[in-house]
Amino acid sequence: MSGVAEYFDKAAKWAGRSGTIIGADLSAFSISQGASPSSAAVGFGTGVAFGVAAGVVAAGAPAIATVVVGAGVAGLVGWGASAAYENFVPQVTRDQIDEGFHDAWSAVGELFA
């Protein structure tokens, strides 16, 4: 493997890892700004799953293309899943799920208090 190809291979691996971290950070930020925790979780989880799948499908392509395709698919599918969740799941159900998230967060916080 040439030096340039090796560099892009390493960069692609780090970009994939950092993409997941950035996605989690953006989800946490949107929750802190009042977004629904369940909606953020649906978007993040679906985005990660489809990003990994796109990366596997594009594995034969150059490393940087794999990262670009994976990130694009992850972002688009995550956004679409979150929008579909908010449009098709009744508000009452989403509120109950969000209440469960808040209860779980409070219970974990009490363990470390």
C-alpha positions in Angstrom: 0.0 0.0 0.0 1.4 3.4 -1.0 1.9 6.1 1.6 -1.0 8.2 0.3 -3.4 5.2 0.2 -2.3 4.3 3.7 -2.9 7.9 4.9 -6.4 7.9 3.4 -7.2 4.5 4.9 -6.2 5.7 8.4 -8.1 9.0 7.9 -11.2 7.1 6.8 -11.1 4.9 10.0 -10.8 8.0 12.2 -13.5 9.9 10.3 -15.9 7.0 10.8 -15.2 7.0 14.6 -15.4 10.7 14.8 -18.6 10.8 12.8 -20.3 8.6 15.4 -19.0 10.8 18.2 -20.2 14.0 16.4 -23.6 12.4 15.9 -23.9 11.7 19.5 -22.8 15.2 20.4 -25.3 16.8 18.1 -28.1 14.6 19.5 -27.1 15.6 23.0 -27.0 19.2 22.0 -30.4 19.1 20.4 -31.9 17.5 23.5 -30.3 20.2 25.7 -32.1 22.8 23.4 -35.5 21.2 24.0 -35.7 18.5 21.3 -37.4 15.2 22.1 -35.0 12.6 23.4 -36.8 9.8 21.6 -36.7 11.7 18.3 -32.9 12.4 18.7 -32.4 8.7 19.6 -34.3 7.5 16.6 -32.4 9.8 14.3 -29.0 8.9 15.8 -29.6 5.2 15.9 -30.9 5.0 12.4 -28.2 7.2 11.1 -25.5 5.1 12.6 -27.0 1.8 11.3 -27.4 3.1 7.8 -24.0 4.8 7.9 -22.3 1.5 8.7 -24.4 -0.3 6.1 -23.4 2.3 3.4 -19.8 2.0 4.5 -19.9 -1.8 4.1 -21.5 -1.5 0.6 -19.0 1.1 -0.5 -16.0 -0.9 1.0 -14.6 -1.5 -2.5 -14.4 2.2 -3.2 -11.5 4.4 -2.1 -11.4 5.1 1.6 -12.4 8.8 1.4 -15.4 7.9 -0.8 -16.5 5.4 1.7 -16.5 8.1 4.5 -18.3 10.6 2.3 -21.0 8.1 1.3 -21.4 6.8 4.8 -21.7 10.2 6.4 -24.1 11.5 3.7 -26.3 8.4 4.0 -26.1 8.5 7.8 -27.2 12.2 8.0 -29.9 11.9 5.4 -31.5 8.7 6.7 -31.2 9.8 10.4 -32.9 13.1 9.6 -35.6 11.2 7.6 -36.2 8.7 10.4 -36.5 11.4 13.0 -39.0 13.4 10.8 -41.0 10.2 10.1 -41.1 9.4 13.8 -42.4 12.8 14.7 -45.0 12.7 11.9 -46.3 9.1 12.3 -46.0 8.4 16.1 -48.7 10.1 18.1 -47.6 12.9 20.4 -49.0 11.1 23.5 -46.8 8.1 22.7 -43.8 10.2 22.1 -44.3 12.0 25.4 -44.5 8.7 27.3 -41.3 7.5 25.7 -39.6 10.8 26.5 -40.8 10.5 30.1 -39.2 7.1 30.2 -35.9 8.7 29.0 -36.1 11.4 31.7 -36.8 8.8 34.4 -33.9 6.7 33.3 -31.6 9.7 33.2 -32.7 10.7 36.7 -32.1 7.2 38.0 -28.6 7.1 36.6 -27.9 10.5 38.0 -29.0 9.4 41.4 -26.4 6.6 41.3 -23.6 9.1 41.0 -25.0 11.7 43.4 
